[in-house]
Amino acid sequence: MQMQRPEIPDEITVFIVEGTHRLATIAINDYGFLQSAKMAQTYLERAIRVLDLNRHRDRAFMTEVSTLKSAASNIMEEYAQFEKFCDDCERFDRLVTQNWIEWISKWAVQAKSRSYLKTMGYLLSYKIRTFHSRVCLLLTGT
């Protein structure tokens, strides 16, 4: 005889499905690095709200919620720094060069910053996907 699991509330189901779609968009950077960073921050804010809604008396559950909320705050801070870097890159890209030396220097900085953006975008998307997996695991109770 199989035990029946408790029903997962609709709000959690919507959060999981919507979050999975958002994370795929963030990881692929469909809208660019800056927009992905903003989307990630709104996702993390929503994740914290969903975690706050699930109050259990179980001490282990509440400890995990606390750990996840702390991780979300840390990832949000990293995305805020990433967003600032994206803004700085866009501002730098709009600078006008006066001669070929400045143009070559600007090109070198842009190449280095693009590499950094790709690397950090990948690492942050890995962190947020791992975070989402942990939240889903906790909320579904599996």
Secondary structure, 3 states (H helix, E strand, C coil): CCCCCCCCCHHHHHHHHHHHHHHHHHHHCCCCHHHHHHHHHHHHHHHHHHHHHCCCCCHHHHHHHHHHHHHHHHHHHHHHHHHHHHHHHHHHHCCCCCCHHHHHHHHHHHHHHHHHHHHHHHHHHHHHHHHHHHHHHHHHCC
